[in-house]
Amino acid sequence: MAQDGRPVVLLVEDEPAQREVLAYNLDAEGFRVVSADNGEDALLLVDEEAPDIIILDWMMPKLSGIEVCRRLKIRPETRATPIIMLSARAEEVDRIRGLETGADDYVIKPYSVLELMARARAQLRRVRPSVVGVVLEYGDIRLDPETHRVYRSAQLLKLGPTEFRLLTTLMEKPGRVWSREQLLDRVWGRDIYVDTRTVDVHVGRLRKSLMQYGGDDPLRTVRGAGYSLG
């Protein structure tokens, strides 16, 4: 999540005209769009951007979409990232292959852009519930994205706006280890240039806020890797 709260979508499409149309519509839907025109670059961007959703064309140069999907779904850190596969392959055997490889949805070309946007929103509700106002809960911690309030054991906690965005990111994917660079991109935004040590400072403040009324420390520091919730 960037500082403006937008979820990130990785759009992988080698046809420039289709990529431009989809990027425009995804931006209008509230996504921050990063794009690639081949499978190899897509894998690199997944590591750099940690997208919330991937829209992936099957037929691409260098590395096919089906192979990109297969590799991402066997990696623990990307296994849960939703993938919508685009393909001109309309046969049942192809749809089954795409879904069995790990795609969460399969859209046949030519497709309705409006329908694809609706499918992207459906996947977003599953992986970024706070964006659509769903209350997040982890243990005795409760975060309400609409009222911007956080409770622990029914006690209202005092959090600054940066700590609130940081906790939201961590609570949406409990157990996931986020690097400092990924948290900078998500919480502060890619256009904000701050030192990675800033992340450590705000994690420290978040820890203090979460424990202001007692309880165990729910944040985990992974040496050399980053931070996670639980």
Buried (B, 14 or more C-beta within 10 A) or exposed (E): BBBEBBBBBBBBBBBEEBBEEBBEBBEEBBBBBBBBBBBEBBBEBBEEBBBBBBBBBBBBEBBBBBBBBBBBBEEEEBEEBBBBBBBEBEEEEBBEBBBEBBBBBBBBBEBEBEEBBEBBBEBBEEBBBBBEEBBBEBEBBBBBBEEEBBBBEEEEBEBEEBBBBBBBBBBBBEEBBBBBEBBBBBBBBBEEEEEEEBBEEBBEBBBEBBBEEEBEEBBBEEEEEBBBBE
